[in-house]
Amino acid sequence: MTIEIYTKAFCPYCWRAKQLLEAKGVEYREIPVDYGGEARDLMVERAKGRTTVPQIFIREHHVGGCDDLVALDRSGRLDELFGR
């Protein structure tokens, strides 16, 4: 399973999202976009214009940001995306 999270170093929402993923025991690939560039451009393209971080993708499915990830977890649907 591929989980990708676009982040910035001093973003508390990024920290929270990563903590939730770690608490779930899943591995993820962190993609820093602190300085813009190609990685940020790709993030904006994949996230259909969203420019805030984090932007989270699970198996190419765009989850959204931290609040979206937490909402999925609270509804029980996050584990479904993990295939559990």
DOVEXDREN-739619 format. One record per residue: residue in one letter; x negated, y, z negated of N, C-alpha, C in turn. Coordinates in steps of 0.2 Angstrom, whole numbers, padded with zeros to 4 digits, always signed. Each point is the difference from the previous one (the first is absolute). Example, Ala and Ser with C-alpha at 12.3 -4.5 7.8 and 13.67 -1.06 7.14 Angstrom:
// residues 2
@residuo = A&nu = -0066&nv = -0028&nw = -0039&cau = +0004&cav = +0006&caw = +0000&cu = -0004&cv = +0006&cw = +0000
@residuo = S&nu = +0002&nv = +0005&nw = +0004&cau = -0004&cav = +0006&caw = -0001&cu = +0004&cv = +0005&cw = -0003
//
This chain:
// residues 84
@residuo = M&nu = -0004&nv = -0006&nw = +0000&cau = +0004&cav = +0006&caw = +0000&cu = -0004&cv = +0006&cw = +0000
@residuo = T&nu = +0001&nv = +0005&nw = +0004&cau = -0003&cav = +0006&caw = +0000&cu = +0003&cv = +0006&cw = -0003
@residuo = I&nu = -0003&nv = +0003&nw = -0005&cau = +0003&cav = +0006&caw = -0003&cu = -0005&cv = +0005&cw = +0001
@residuo = E&nu = +0002&nv = +0006&nw = +0003&cau = -0005&cav = +0006&caw = +0001&cu = +0003&cv = +0006&cw = -0004
@residuo = I&nu = -0004&nv = +0003&nw = -0003&cau = +0002&cav = +0006&caw = -0004&cu = -0005&cv = +0006&cw = +0002
@residuo = Y&nu = +0003&nv = +0005&nw = +0003&cau = -0004&cav = +0006&caw = +0001&cu = +0000&cv = +0005&cw = -0006
@residuo = T&nu = -0006&nv = +0002&nw = -0002&cau = +0000&cav = +0004&caw = -0006&cu = -0005&cv = +0005&cw = +0000
@residuo = K&nu = +0000&nv = +0005&nw = -0005&cau = -0004&cav = +0005&caw = -0001&cu = -0003&cv = -0001&cw = -0008
@residuo = A&nu = -0006&nv = +0001&nw = -0001&cau = -0004&cav = -0001&caw = -0006&cu = +0004&cv = +0003&cw = -0006
@residuo = F&nu = +0002&nv = +0006&nw = +0000&cau = +0003&cav = +0003&caw = -0006&cu = +0008&cv = +0000&cw = +0000
@residuo = C&nu = +0003&nv = -0005&nw = +0003&cau = +0007&cav = +0000&caw = +0001&cu = +0003&cv = -0004&cw = -0006
@residuo = P&nu = +0004&nv = +0002&nw = -0004&cau = +0003&cav = -0004&caw = -0006&cu = +0005&cv = -0005&cw = +0003
@residuo = Y&nu = +0003&nv = +0002&nw = +0006&cau = +0005&cav = -0005&caw = +0003&cu = -0003&cv = -0006&cw = +0003
@residuo = C&nu = -0006&nv = +0002&nw = +0002&cau = -0004&cav = -0006&caw = +0003&cu = -0002&cv = -0004&cw = -0005
@residuo = W&nu = -0003&nv = +0002&nw = -0006&cau = -0002&cav = -0004&caw = -0006&cu = +0006&cv = -0004&cw = -0002
@residuo = R&nu = +0006&nv = +0003&nw = -0001&cau = +0006&cav = -0004&caw = -0002&cu = +0002&cv = -0006&cw = +0005
@residuo = A&nu = -0001&nv = +0002&nw = +0006&cau = +0002&cav = -0005&caw = +0005&cu = -0005&cv = -0006&cw = +0000
@residuo = K&nu = -0006&nv = +0002&nw = -0001&cau = -0005&cav = -0006&caw = +0000&cu = +0000&cv = -0004&cw = -0007
@residuo = Q&nu = +0002&nv = +0004&nw = -0005&cau = +0001&cav = -0004&caw = -0006&cu = +0006&cv = -0005&cw = +0000
@residuo = L&nu = +0005&nv = +0002&nw = +0004&cau = +0006&cav = -0004&caw = +0000&cu = -0002&cv = -0006&cw = +0005
@residuo = L&nu = -0004&nv = +0001&nw = +0005&cau = -0002&cav = -0006&caw = +0004&cu = -0005&cv = -0004&cw = -0004
@residuo = E&nu = -0004&nv = +0002&nw = -0003&cau = -0005&cav = -0004&caw = -0004&cu = +0004&cv = -0004&cw = -0006
@residuo = A&nu = +0005&nv = +0003&nw = -0003&cau = +0004&cav = -0003&caw = -0005&cu = +0004&cv = -0006&cw = +0003
@residuo = K&nu = +0002&nv = +0001&nw = +0007&cau = +0003&cav = -0006&caw = +0003&cu = -0005&cv = -0005&cw = +0002
@residuo = G&nu = -0006&nv = +0001&nw = +0000&cau = -0005&cav = -0005&caw = +0001&cu = -0001&cv = +0000&cw = +0008
@residuo = V&nu = +0001&nv = +0005&nw = +0004&cau = -0001&cav = -0001&caw = +0007&cu = -0006&cv = +0005&cw = +0002
@residuo = E&nu = -0004&nv = -0003&nw = +0005&cau = -0006&cav = +0004&caw = +0002&cu = +0003&cv = +0005&cw = +0006
@residuo = Y&nu = -0004&nv = +0005&nw = +0000&cau = +0002&cav = +0005&caw = +0005&cu = -0006&cv = +0003&cw = +0003
@residuo = R&nu = +0001&nv = +0003&nw = +0006&cau = -0006&cav = +0004&caw = +0003&cu = +0002&cv = +0007&cw = -0001
@residuo = E&nu = -0005&nv = +0004&nw = -0003&cau = +0001&cav = +0007&caw = -0001&cu = -0004&cv = +0004&cw = +0005
@residuo = I&nu = +0004&nv = +0005&nw = +0003&cau = -0003&cav = +0004&caw = +0005&cu = +0000&cv = +0007&cw = -0002
@residuo = P&nu = -0006&nv = +0002&nw = -0002&cau = +0000&cav = +0007&caw = -0002&cu = +0001&cv = +0005&cw = +0006
@residuo = V&nu = +0004&nv = +0006&nw = -0001&cau = +0001&cav = +0005&caw = +0005&cu = -0002&cv = +0007&cw = -0003
@residuo = D&nu = -0004&nv = +0000&nw = -0005&cau = -0002&cav = +0006&caw = -0003&cu = -0002&cv = +0006&cw = +0004
@residuo = Y&nu = -0004&nv = -0002&nw = +0006&cau = -0003&cav = +0005&caw = +0004&cu = +0003&cv = +0000&cw = +0007
@residuo = G&nu = +0006&nv = -0003&nw = +0000&cau = +0004&cav = +0000&caw = +0007&cu = -0003&cv = -0005&cw = +0005
@residuo = G&nu = -0001&nv = +0002&nw = +0006&cau = -0003&cav = -0004&caw = +0005&cu = +0005&cv = -0005&cw = +0003
@residuo = E&nu = -0003&nv = -0005&nw = +0003&cau = +0003&cav = -0005&caw = +0004&cu = +0005&cv = -0004&cw = -0005
@residuo = A&nu = -0003&nv = -0002&nw = -0006&cau = +0005&cav = -0004&caw = -0004&cu = +0006&cv = +0004&cw = -0002
@residuo = R&nu = -0001&nv = +0006&nw = -0002&cau = +0006&cav = +0004&caw = -0001&cu = +0005&cv = +0001&cw = +0006
@residuo = D&nu = -0003&nv = +0001&nw = +0005&cau = +0004&cav = +0001&caw = +0006&cu = +0004&cv = -0007&cw = +0002
@residuo = L&nu = -0003&nv = -0006&nw = -0001&cau = +0003&cav = -0006&caw = +0000&cu = +0006&cv = -0001&cw = -0005
@residuo = M&nu = -0002&nv = +0002&nw = -0006&cau = +0005&cav = +0000&caw = -0005&cu = +0007&cv = +0004&cw = +0002
@residuo = V&nu = -0001&nv = +0006&nw = +0002&cau = +0005&cav = +0004&caw = +0002&cu = +0004&cv = -0003&cw = +0005
@residuo = E&nu = -0003&nv = -0003&nw = +0005&cau = +0003&cav = -0003&caw = +0006&cu = +0004&cv = -0006&cw = -0003
@residuo = R&nu = -0003&nv = -0004&nw = -0004&cau = +0003&cav = -0006&caw = -0002&cu = +0006&cv = +0001&cw = -0005
@residuo = A&nu = -0001&nv = +0006&nw = -0003&cau = +0006&cav = +0002&caw = -0005&cu = +0005&cv = +0004&cw = +0003
@residuo = K&nu = +0000&nv = +0001&nw = +0007&cau = +0005&cav = +0004&caw = +0003&cu = +0000&cv = +0007&cw = -0002
@residuo = G&nu = -0006&nv = +0003&nw = -0001&cau = +0000&cav = +0007&caw = -0001&cu = -0001&cv = +0002&cw = -0007
@residuo = R&nu = +0000&nv = -0005&nw = -0005&cau = -0001&cav = +0001&caw = -0007&cu = -0007&cv = +0002&cw = -0001
@residuo = T&nu = -0002&nv = +0005&nw = -0004&cau = -0006&cav = +0002&caw = -0001&cu = -0003&cv = -0001&cw = -0007
@residuo = T&nu = +0005&nv = -0001&nw = -0005&cau = -0002&cav = -0001&caw = -0007&cu = -0003&cv = -0007&cw = -0001
@residuo = V&nu = -0004&nv = +0000&nw = -0006&cau = -0002&cav = -0007&caw = -0002&cu = +0002&cv = -0001&cw = -0007
@residuo = P&nu = +0001&nv = -0007&nw = -0001&cau = -0002&cav = -0005&caw = +0004&cu = +0005&cv = -0002&cw = +0005
@residuo = Q&nu = -0002&nv = -0003&nw = +0006&cau = +0004&cav = -0003&caw = +0004&cu = -0002&cv = -0008&cw = +0000
@residuo = I&nu = +0005&nv = -0004&nw = -0001&cau = -0001&cav = -0007&caw = -0001&cu = +0004&cv = -0004&cw = +0005
@residuo = F&nu = -0004&nv = -0005&nw = +0003&cau = +0002&cav = -0005&caw = +0005&cu = -0001&cv = -0007&cw = -0003
@residuo = I&nu = +0006&nv = -0004&nw = +0001&cau = -0001&cav = -0007&caw = -0002&cu = +0002&cv = -0004&cw = +0006
@residuo = R&nu = -0005&nv = -0004&nw = +0003&cau = +0001&cav = -0004&caw = +0006&cu = +0003&cv = +0005&cw = +0006
@residuo = E&nu = -0003&nv = +0006&nw = +0000&cau = +0002&cav = +0004&caw = +0006&cu = +0006&cv = +0004&cw = -0002
@residuo = H&nu = +0004&nv = -0002&nw = -0005&cau = +0006&cav = +0003&caw = -0002&cu = -0002&cv = +0007&cw = -0004
@residuo = H&nu = +0003&nv = +0005&nw = +0002&cau = -0002&cav = +0007&caw = -0003&cu = +0005&cv = +0000&cw = -0006
@residuo = V&nu = -0003&nv = -0001&nw = -0006&cau = +0004&cav = +0001&caw = -0007&cu = +0001&cv = +0007&cw = -0001
@residuo = G&nu = -0005&nv = +0005&nw = +0001&cau = +0001&cav = +0007&caw = -0002&cu = -0005&cv = +0001&cw = -0005
@residuo = G&nu = +0002&nv = +0005&nw = -0005&cau = -0005&cav = +0002&caw = -0005&cu = +0001&cv = -0004&cw = -0006
@residuo = C&nu = -0003&nv = +0003&nw = -0006&cau = +0000&cav = -0003&caw = -0006&cu = +0007&cv = -0001&cw = -0003
@residuo = D&nu = +0004&nv = +0005&nw = +0001&cau = +0007&cav = +0000&caw = -0003&cu = +0004&cv = -0006&cw = +0004
@residuo = D&nu = -0001&nv = +0000&nw = +0006&cau = +0003&cav = -0006&caw = +0004&cu = -0002&cv = -0007&cw = -0002
@residuo = L&nu = -0007&nv = +0000&nw = -0002&cau = -0002&cav = -0007&caw = -0002&cu = +0003&cv = -0001&cw = -0007
@residuo = V&nu = +0000&nv = +0005&nw = -0004&cau = +0003&cav = -0002&caw = -0007&cu = +0008&cv = -0001&cw = +0001
@residuo = A&nu = +0003&nv = +0003&nw = +0004&cau = +0007&cav = -0002&caw = +0001&cu = +0001&cv = -0007&cw = +0003
@residuo = L&nu = -0004&nv = -0002&nw = +0004&cau = +0000&cav = -0007&caw = +0003&cu = -0001&cv = -0005&cw = -0006
@residuo = D&nu = -0005&nv = +0002&nw = -0004&cau = -0001&cav = -0005&caw = -0006&cu = +0006&cv = +0000&cw = -0005
@residuo = R&nu = +0003&nv = +0006&nw = -0001&cau = +0005&cav = +0000&caw = -0005&cu = +0006&cv = -0004&cw = +0003
@residuo = S&nu = +0001&nv = +0000&nw = +0006&cau = +0006&cav = -0003&caw = +0004&cu = -0002&cv = -0008&cw = +0000
@residuo = G&nu = -0006&nv = -0002&nw = -0001&cau = -0002&cav = -0007&caw = +0001&cu = -0002&cv = -0002&cw = +0008
@residuo = R&nu = +0001&nv = +0005&nw = +0004&cau = -0002&cav = -0001&caw = +0007&cu = -0007&cv = +0000&cw = +0002
@residuo = L&nu = -0004&nv = +0003&nw = -0005&cau = -0007&cav = +0000&caw = +0002&cu = -0003&cv = -0007&cw = +0000
@residuo = D&nu = +0002&nv = -0004&nw = -0005&cau = -0003&cav = -0007&caw = +0000&cu = +0002&cv = -0004&cw = +0007
@residuo = E&nu = +0006&nv = +0002&nw = +0002&cau = +0002&cav = -0003&caw = +0007&cu = -0004&cv = +0002&cw = +0005
@residuo = L&nu = -0003&nv = +0006&nw = +0000&cau = -0004&cav = +0002&caw = +0005&cu = -0007&cv = -0004&cw = +0000
@residuo = F&nu = -0002&nv = -0001&nw = -0006&cau = -0006&cav = -0004&caw = -0001&cu = +0001&cv = -0007&cw = +0001
@residuo = G&nu = +0006&nv = -0003&nw = +0002&cau = +0002&cav = -0006&caw = +0002&cu = +0000&cv = -0005&cw = -0006
@residuo = R&nu = +0002&nv = +0003&nw = -0006&cau = +0001&cav = -0004&caw = -0006&cu = +0007&cv = -0002&cw = -0001
//
